[in-house]
Amino acid sequence: MKDIKDISITYPLKELGKLFYRYNLVIFIVLVTGGLIYSIIILNNIVTQPNDDSLPNTGRSSSLSPYISSFDQSTINRLQKLETSANNTNYQTLPSGRINPFSE
């Protein structure tokens, strides 16, 4: 049997040190890549989630629509004044001597 004095406590630490010395580049690359992936995921979540303070309180569940937006009345009036291209009867006349590249 081995005597208790023969067992060294520093032996596992030396082996761990040798292992780290041998694979230090691989460990470094894995840690840096993991940190970058983690930071990209966190930044993506921050960018894609809307701020709760800016959402209007409509009483609807947030699961119905991920993006809730609101328009003021002046914007709605301006949008209603817009006409489609079929309703547009104002034809613009170009100055003489110029060719319209968009005409057919």
C-alpha positions as CSV (number, residue, x, y, z in Angstrom):
1,M,0.0,0.0,0.0
2,K,1.0,3.5,-0.6
3,D,1.7,5.7,2.3
4,I,-0.3,8.9,2.8
5,K,2.9,10.9,2.5
6,D,3.4,9.7,-1.1
7,I,0.1,11.2,-2.3
8,S,0.8,14.6,-3.7
9,I,-2.0,17.2,-3.8
10,T,-0.2,19.4,-6.4
11,Y,-0.1,16.6,-8.9
12,P,-3.7,17.2,-10.3
13,L,-3.0,20.9,-10.5
14,K,0.2,20.3,-12.5
15,E,-1.8,18.0,-14.9
16,L,-4.5,20.7,-15.2
17,G,-1.8,23.3,-15.9
18,K,-0.2,21.0,-18.6
19,L,-3.6,20.5,-20.2
20,F,-4.3,24.3,-20.3
21,Y,-0.8,25.0,-21.6
22,R,-1.3,22.5,-24.4
23,Y,-4.8,23.6,-25.4
24,N,-4.7,27.4,-24.5
25,L,-5.4,28.5,-28.1
26,V,-8.4,26.2,-28.6
27,I,-9.8,27.3,-25.2
28,F,-9.3,31.0,-26.1
29,I,-11.0,30.6,-29.5
30,V,-14.0,28.7,-28.0
31,L,-14.5,31.4,-25.3
32,V,-14.2,34.3,-27.7
33,T,-16.6,32.7,-30.2
34,G,-19.1,31.9,-27.5
35,G,-18.9,35.5,-26.2
36,L,-19.4,36.9,-29.7
37,I,-22.4,34.6,-30.3
38,Y,-23.9,35.6,-26.9
39,S,-23.5,39.3,-27.6
40,I,-25.0,39.0,-31.1
41,I,-28.0,37.2,-29.7
42,I,-28.5,39.8,-26.9
43,L,-28.1,42.7,-29.4
44,N,-30.6,41.1,-31.8
45,N,-33.2,40.7,-29.0
46,I,-32.7,44.3,-28.0
47,V,-33.2,45.6,-31.5
48,T,-36.2,43.4,-32.4
49,Q,-38.2,43.9,-29.2
50,P,-40.1,47.2,-29.1
51,N,-39.9,49.4,-26.1
52,D,-43.0,48.8,-23.9
53,D,-43.2,52.5,-22.9
54,S,-43.7,53.6,-26.5
55,L,-46.6,51.2,-27.2
56,P,-50.1,52.7,-26.9
57,N,-52.4,51.0,-24.3
58,T,-55.1,49.6,-26.6
59,G,-56.1,46.7,-24.3
60,R,-55.2,44.2,-27.0
61,S,-52.9,41.3,-26.2
62,S,-49.4,41.7,-27.4
63,S,-49.5,38.3,-29.0
64,L,-52.0,39.5,-31.6
65,S,-49.6,41.8,-33.3
66,P,-45.9,42.2,-32.6
67,Y,-45.9,45.7,-34.0
68,I,-48.5,48.2,-32.9
69,S,-48.3,51.6,-34.4
70,S,-50.3,54.7,-34.3
71,F,-50.8,57.7,-36.7
72,D,-51.9,61.2,-35.8
73,Q,-54.9,62.7,-37.4
74,S,-52.9,64.9,-39.8
75,T,-51.1,61.9,-41.2
76,I,-54.4,60.1,-41.8
77,N,-55.8,63.1,-43.6
78,R,-52.8,63.4,-45.8
79,L,-52.9,59.7,-46.7
80,Q,-56.6,59.9,-47.6
81,K,-55.9,62.9,-50.0
82,L,-53.5,60.7,-52.0
83,E,-54.8,59.5,-55.3
84,T,-54.0,56.3,-57.2
85,S,-52.3,56.4,-60.6
86,A,-55.6,55.5,-62.3
87,N,-57.2,58.7,-60.8
88,N,-54.4,61.0,-61.7
89,T,-55.4,63.1,-64.7
90,N,-52.7,65.8,-64.4
91,Y,-50.2,65.1,-67.1
92,Q,-46.9,66.9,-66.8
93,T,-45.5,68.5,-69.9
94,L,-41.8,68.4,-70.4
95,P,-39.8,71.3,-71.7
96,S,-39.3,71.2,-75.5
97,G,-36.2,69.5,-76.7
98,R,-36.2,66.9,-73.9
99,I,-37.0,63.2,-74.3
100,N,-39.0,61.5,-71.5
101,P,-37.1,58.2,-70.8
102,F,-40.2,56.9,-68.8
103,S,-42.8,57.3,-71.6
104,E,-43.8,54.4,-73.6
